[in-house]
Amino acid sequence: MSDVTFKECQYLGPEFDVRTWDYFNKPTPYCGHKTVEGKSYCHEHYYVVYKKGSTVNGRRKEKEVEKEIAELKRQQEIEEIENE
């Protein structure tokens, strides 16, 4: 696993098709919003990527992701307050 950390959301969206995208003439359309600390996606897209039905454990995994997102949001809010 790579230790690469992203500062901008790497979500491409459902309309992006890697098979037909013209990489040489168009920039890759990443979301670009600030990522959740230690993740590759912003809060909104982190949930989308790990939404219900995309995991083996279904609803249990979704609840874990929701809990993790809430904790990450709380940590970012604390960091923002401390940096003011």
Backbone as a printed PyTorch tensor [residue, N CA C, xyz], in Angstrom:
tensor([[[  0.8440,  -1.1910,   0.0000],
         [  0.0000,   0.0000,   0.0000],
         [  0.8820,   1.2460,   0.0000]],

        [[  0.4500,   2.2540,  -0.6880],
         [  1.2040,   3.4830,  -0.8420],
         [  0.9780,   4.4340,   0.3330]],

        [[  1.9940,   5.2510,   0.6280],
         [  1.8810,   6.2610,   1.6800],
         [  1.5110,   7.6190,   1.0980]],

        [[  1.0330,   7.6590,  -0.1250],
         [  0.6530,   8.9000,  -0.7760],
         [ -0.5700,   9.4820,  -0.0760]],

        [[ -0.5030,  10.7700,   0.2360],
         [ -1.6620,  11.4400,   0.8140],
         [ -2.0990,  12.5390,  -0.1400]],

        [[ -3.3910,  12.6730,  -0.2950],
         [ -3.9510,  13.6790,  -1.1940],
         [ -4.5580,  14.8090,  -0.3960]],

        [[ -4.4130,  16.0200,  -0.8910],
         [ -5.0300,  17.1870,  -0.2690],
         [ -6.3470,  17.5350,  -0.9550]],

        [[ -6.5300,  17.0300,  -2.1870],
         [ -7.7520,  17.2890,  -2.9480],
         [ -8.4490,  15.9700,  -3.2560]],

        [[ -9.7690,  15.9710,  -3.1870],
         [-10.5910,  14.7790,  -3.4110],
         [-10.3000,  14.1710,  -4.7790]],

        [[-10.1020,  12.8570,  -4.8040],
         [ -9.7630,  12.1290,  -6.0210],
         [-10.9770,  11.4800,  -6.6820]],

        [[-12.1800,  11.8290,  -6.2250],
         [-13.4020,  11.2390,  -6.7710],
         [-13.5950,  11.6920,  -8.2150]],

        [[-13.9040,  10.7350,  -9.0880],
         [-14.0870,  11.0320, -10.5090],
         [-15.5480,  11.1150, -10.9280]],

        [[-16.4270,  10.4430, -10.2260],
         [-17.8450,  10.5020, -10.5460],
         [-18.2880,   9.4340, -11.5140]],

        [[-19.5890,   9.1900, -11.5420],
         [-20.1230,   8.1140, -12.3790],
         [-20.0490,   8.4000, -13.8750]],

        [[-19.9580,   9.6640, -14.2730],
         [-19.9110,   9.9940, -15.6970],
         [-18.5210,   9.7900, -16.3000]],

        [[-17.5100,   9.6090, -15.4670],
         [-16.1420,   9.4170, -15.9520],
         [-15.9550,   7.9690, -16.3830]],

        [[-15.5010,   7.7760, -17.6080],
         [-15.2680,   6.4360, -18.1440],
         [-13.7960,   6.3170, -18.5450]],

        [[-13.0370,   5.5440, -17.7710],
         [-11.6050,   5.4040, -18.0310],
         [-11.3080,   4.8030, -19.4010]],

        [[-12.2530,   4.0620, -19.9390],
         [-12.0350,   3.4170, -21.2430],
         [-12.0710,   4.3960, -22.3990]],

        [[-12.7980,   5.5040, -22.2460],
         [-12.9640,   6.4270, -23.3680],
         [-12.3990,   7.8280, -23.1040]],

        [[-11.8890,   8.0960, -21.9210],
         [-11.4080,   9.4430, -21.5950],
         [-10.1600,   9.7780, -22.4060]],

        [[-10.1160,  10.9780, -22.9340],
         [ -8.9940,  11.4530, -23.7400],
         [ -7.9590,  12.1090, -22.8100]],

        [[ -7.0850,  11.2940, -22.2220],
         [ -6.1050,  11.7640, -21.2430],
         [ -5.1160,  12.7820, -21.8070]],

        [[ -4.8770,  12.7200, -23.0940],
         [ -3.8890,  13.6060, -23.6990],
         [ -4.4240,  15.0040, -23.9880]],

        [[ -5.7450,  15.1210, -24.1130],
         [ -6.3120,  16.4160, -24.4830],
         [ -7.2390,  17.0200, -23.4310]],

        [[ -7.5440,  16.2830, -22.3830],
         [ -8.4400,  16.7890, -21.3350],
         [ -7.8460,  16.4940, -19.9650]],

        [[ -7.9820,  17.4510, -19.0310],
         [ -7.5320,  17.1490, -17.6720],
         [ -8.4870,  16.1490, -17.0130]],

        [[ -7.9840,  15.3660, -16.0890],
         [ -8.8310,  14.4050, -15.3830],
         [ -9.7320,  15.1880, -14.4260]],

        [[-11.0430,  14.9690, -14.4850],
         [-12.0050,  15.7880, -13.7250],
         [-12.2090,  15.3370, -12.2720]],

        [[-11.1730,  15.4440, -11.4470],
         [-11.3200,  15.1150, -10.0280],
         [-12.2280,  16.1250,  -9.3480]],

        [[-12.8280,  15.7270,  -8.2330],
         [-13.6870,  16.6110,  -7.4530],
         [-12.9100,  17.8640,  -7.0380]],

        [[-11.7770,  17.6750,  -6.3500],
         [-10.9320,  18.8040,  -5.9850],
         [-11.1800,  19.4240,  -4.6260]],

        [[-12.2460,  19.0330,  -3.9140],
         [-12.4910,  19.5710,  -2.5730],
         [-11.4660,  19.0240,  -1.5930]],

        [[-11.3450,  19.6580,  -0.4430],
         [-10.4050,  19.2360,   0.6000],
         [-10.7540,  17.8220,   1.0730]],

        [[ -9.7340,  16.9740,   1.1980],
         [ -9.9630,  15.5930,   1.6050],
         [-10.1420,  15.4540,   3.1050]],

        [[-10.7430,  14.3410,   3.4820],
         [-10.8040,  13.9360,   4.8770],
         [ -9.3760,  13.5330,   5.2420]],

        [[ -8.9120,  13.9220,   6.4170],
         [ -7.5430,  13.6180,   6.8590],
         [ -7.2000,  12.1460,   6.6680]],

        [[ -6.1480,  11.8700,   5.9210],
         [ -5.6820,  10.5080,   5.7160],
         [ -6.4480,   9.7120,   4.6690]],

        [[ -7.4030,  10.3400,   3.9820],
         [ -8.2110,   9.6620,   2.9740],
         [ -7.9980,  10.3220,   1.6120]],

        [[ -8.5450,   9.7140,   0.5720],
         [ -8.4060,  10.2570,  -0.7770],
         [ -9.6390,  11.0250,  -1.2470]],

        [[-10.6480,  11.1160,  -0.3870],
         [-11.9190,  11.7280,  -0.7760],
         [-12.3660,  12.7820,   0.2280]],

        [[-13.2030,  13.7220,  -0.2430],
         [-13.8440,  14.6830,   0.6540],
         [-14.9330,  13.9450,   1.4300]],

        [[-15.5530,  14.6090,   2.4160],
         [-16.5780,  13.9580,   3.2440],
         [-17.7020,  13.3760,   2.3970]],

        [[-18.2250,  14.1560,   1.4770],
         [-19.3530,  13.7170,   0.6500],
         [-18.9940,  12.4850,  -0.1940]],

        [[-17.8640,  12.5300,  -0.8500],
         [-17.5030,  11.4340,  -1.7460],
         [-16.9610,  10.2110,  -1.0090]],

        [[-16.4160,  10.4030,   0.1820],
         [-15.9940,   9.2490,   0.9840],
         [-17.2040,   8.3730,   1.2690]],

        [[-18.3230,   9.0170,   1.5970],
         [-19.5590,   8.2700,   1.8500],
         [-20.0740,   7.6130,   0.5660]],

        [[-20.0100,   8.3330,  -0.5440],
         [-20.4850,   7.7990,  -1.8250],
         [-19.6920,   6.5530,  -2.2160]],

        [[-18.3800,   6.6160,  -2.0540],
         [-17.5200,   5.4990,  -2.4460],
         [-17.8050,   4.2620,  -1.5950]],

        [[-18.0930,   4.4680,  -0.3090],
         [-18.3110,   3.3370,   0.5930],
         [-19.7700,   3.1640,   0.9860]],

        [[-20.6740,   3.6000,   0.1270],
         [-22.1010,   3.5420,   0.4320],
         [-22.6460,   2.1160,   0.5200]],

        [[-23.8510,   2.0060,   1.0240],
         [-24.5190,   0.7140,   1.1720],
         [-24.5530,  -0.0250,  -0.1630]],

        [[-24.2720,  -1.3150,  -0.0750],
         [-24.2990,  -2.1440,  -1.2750],
         [-22.9510,  -2.2590,  -1.9570]],

        [[-21.9980,  -1.4270,  -1.5610],
         [-20.6870,  -1.5020,  -2.1910],
         [-19.7060,  -2.3230,  -1.3600]],

        [[-20.2010,  -2.9130,  -0.2650],
         [-19.3330,  -3.7170,   0.5860],
         [-19.9650,  -5.0750,   0.8380]],

        [[-19.1560,  -6.0070,   1.2670],
         [-19.6350,  -7.3520,   1.5470],
         [-20.5810,  -7.3680,   2.7400]],

        [[-20.2770,  -6.5780,   3.7510],
         [-21.0770,  -6.5950,   4.9670],
         [-22.2540,  -5.6260,   4.9530]],

        [[-22.4970,  -4.9820,   3.8490],
         [-23.6730,  -4.1350,   3.6840],
         [-23.8860,  -3.0920,   4.7580]],

        [[-25.0250,  -3.1550,   5.4270],
         [-25.4370,  -2.1210,   6.3860],
         [-24.4540,  -1.9590,   7.5480]],

        [[-23.8990,  -3.0300,   8.0470],
         [-22.9520,  -2.9300,   9.1560],
         [-21.7500,  -2.0840,   8.7380]],

        [[-21.2490,  -2.3180,   7.5450],
         [-20.1110,  -1.5520,   7.0400],
         [-20.5090,  -0.0930,   6.8270]],

        [[-21.7170,   0.1420,   6.3470],
         [-22.1870,   1.5130,   6.1300],
         [-22.2100,   2.2740,   7.4510]],

        [[-22.6740,   1.6290,   8.5100],
         [-22.7000,   2.2820,   9.8280],
         [-21.2860,   2.5830,  10.3090]],

        [[-20.3570,   1.6760,  10.0490],
         [-18.9640,   1.9120,  10.4230],
         [-18.4080,   3.1210,   9.6760]],

        [[-18.7240,   3.2270,   8.3860],
         [-18.2540,   4.3460,   7.5770],
         [-18.8720,   5.6450,   8.0780]],

        [[-20.1710,   5.6400,   8.3700],
         [-20.8320,   6.8400,   8.8940],
         [-20.1900,   7.2800,  10.2030]],

        [[-19.8940,   6.3280,  11.0620],
         [-19.2560,   6.6210,  12.3450],
         [-17.8550,   7.2010,  12.1150]],

        [[-17.1070,   6.6180,  11.1830],
         [-15.7710,   7.1110,  10.8850],
         [-15.8220,   8.5220,  10.2990]],

        [[-16.7770,   8.7810,   9.4210],
         [-16.9200,  10.1130,   8.8360],
         [-17.2390,  11.1300,   9.9160]],

        [[-18.1560,  10.7950,  10.8190],
         [-18.5180,  11.7050,  11.9090],
         [-17.2960,  12.0170,  12.7740]],

        [[-16.5080,  11.0100,  13.0740],
         [-15.2990,  11.2080,  13.8820],
         [-14.2810,  12.0620,  13.1350]],

        [[-14.1030,  11.8250,  11.8440],
         [-13.1650,  12.6140,  11.0510],
         [-13.6100,  14.0690,  10.9430]],

        [[-14.9210,  14.2960,  10.7850],
         [-15.4490,  15.6660,  10.7390],
         [-15.1840,  16.3690,  12.0630]],

        [[-15.4140,  15.6540,  13.1580],
         [-15.1970,  16.2230,  14.4890],
         [-13.7260,  16.6020,  14.6610]],

        [[-12.8220,  15.7340,  14.2280],
         [-11.3940,  16.0140,  14.3360],
         [-10.9970,  17.2200,  13.4920]],

        [[-11.5500,  17.3300,  12.2860],
         [-11.2300,  18.4780,  11.4320],
         [-11.7590,  19.7710,  12.0350]],

        [[-12.9610,  19.7340,  12.6360],
         [-13.5180,  20.9300,  13.2770],
         [-12.6290,  21.3700,  14.4300]],

        [[-12.1510,  20.4180,  15.2080],
         [-11.2580,  20.7450,  16.3250],
         [ -9.9760,  21.3790,  15.8040]],

        [[ -9.3950,  20.8050,  14.7410],
         [ -8.1760,  21.3400,  14.1460],
         [ -8.3990,  22.7490,  13.6360]],

        [[ -9.5430,  22.9990,  12.9980],
         [ -9.8400,  24.3340,  12.4720],
         [ -9.9630,  25.3470,  13.6010]],

        [[-10.5960,  24.9640,  14.7090],
         [-10.7400,  25.8500,  15.8530],
         [ -9.3660,  26.1460,  16.4630]],

        [[ -8.5320,  25.1220,  16.5800],
         [ -7.1940,  25.3000,  17.1330],
         [ -6.3180,  26.1650,  16.2530]],

        [[ -6.5420,  26.1590,  14.9400],
         [ -5.7300,  26.9390,  14.0050],
         [ -6.2090,  28.3710,  13.8150]],

        [[ -7.3150,  28.7260,  14.4420],
         [ -7.8430,  30.0900,  14.2870],
         [ -7.0610,  31.0750,  15.0980]]])
